[in-house]
Amino acid sequence: MSGNRRKAFLVSAALMGGAMLMTACQNADADAATDAGASQGHSSSSPVATGATPSGSSTGGGDQGSDATNNGTGTGTGSEDGVGSGVDTGDGKREPVEQGCGANDISWSTRSESQAGGYILVVAKAKPGITCYLPAALPTVAFGSDGTQAGPAEQSVGQQIKLSGSTAAYAGVNPKTTGTDGGKELDSIIVAVGDDDPDPVSLPVGTITVDEPVVTNWHTDPADAVPSN
């Protein structure tokens, strides 16, 4: 083979080898790109599927359902408190709570008395089904729109009185303790159990003259509820 022909053969062989090498590289690059795309496709879809499962089933549905069940069945305190009323004695029984009377717990009445120059007797009884205690203090008795209040007719404080059933408590009101002709004419009094009673009541008493009024403590005997001047 001449030198020129040999040279031409080598050049042709080199060109064919380079073309084959380039083709192989391109195929390898294409395969790598395909694998990378498939890998990215799997990796991008996996977090979505993984995230959807906890929130939809175990984390969101399971926990929330469990919490809802616990809240719905957690009636221990409510059912315990709802069994009867009063204070738990520890042996499965409950004793009634001794509550103070309010004006709305009481059936009220009044009557005029002539003793000691005339006075108004206030009678208090517990309403049906109620048991309560009148405090060892003066009832609050007021007169008129200006709120004139009766002062004490006794020097000492009385006893606490339990009202229940037919038991009654009595207080005597002297609307006028002065010897003058002054005073204001009224036909009702306002009575409450203490100054903080939120539900005072207005009781009709007929026409009275009010001037420096006084009121006794509560008593269980009406004879003890006669006010002095």
Summary of the structure (lengths in Angstrom):
residues: 229
radius of gyration: 48.8
end to end distance: 159.5
largest distance: 164.2
contacts: 582
relative contact order: 0.12
helix: 38%
strand: 29%
